């Protein structure tokens, strides 16, 4: 019969082995907390992408049309 030895008296290797057996994985779940950006806040990157998209569709660079569109 094996004698019980408390965790604090075990060797580092034995402690590591004990804790590794007790550890479980999160599986498919990612425990990182995420926040959804508010739609009301100004997003500079989003505004630039929209400006580029409009310029690409119209076929012009920084013309008068795109300037008037954002300054109305």
N, C-alpha and C positions, 0 to 999 in steps of 0.2 A: 504494500500500500504506500502511495506517495504522500509525503508530508506537504502541507500547505505552507507556502512562504508568501508573506505579504508583498504587495507590489513595490513598496518603497525599499524593501530589502533585496529585491531581485537585481540582477545585473542589467545594465543598460540594454544589452542585446535582448534579454528576456522581456524587459518592459516594452521594447519596441515591437517585438513579436506579438505580445499580448494586445497592445493597442491596435496594431495593424489588422488583427483578426476581428476586432470589435468595430472597426471603421466600415461604413457602408458608403456606396456611391449615390449620387443624386439621380443617376440614370439619364433619362431624356430631359429632365428639368434642369434649367440653368438658374442658380440661386442669385444671380446678379440683379439688383434692383434697377428697374428701368423707369424713366419718366417720359410721358408723352408731351412733346412740345405744344405750347398753347398756340392756337390758330390766330389769336388776337395780336400777338407780339410781332414786331417787325423783324424779318429775317433778311439780311442783306444778301446772302447767297441766293435765296429764292427769288428776290427781286432781280438780281443780275441774270439768273438763268431765264427768267421770263422775258427780260429785255432782249437777250440773245435769240430766244425762240421767235419773238416777234420780228426782229431784224432779219432772221434767216428766212421766215415765211414771206416777208415783203420783198426780199431780194435786194434791199438797200442796206447801206452801212448805218452810220449815225446821221440819218437824214432828219428833215423837219417833221416828217410824219411821226417818228418815234418820240421826238422831243415833245410834240404837242399831245401825244397820247398820255404821257406821264405827268404833264403839267396842267391838266384841266382841273 
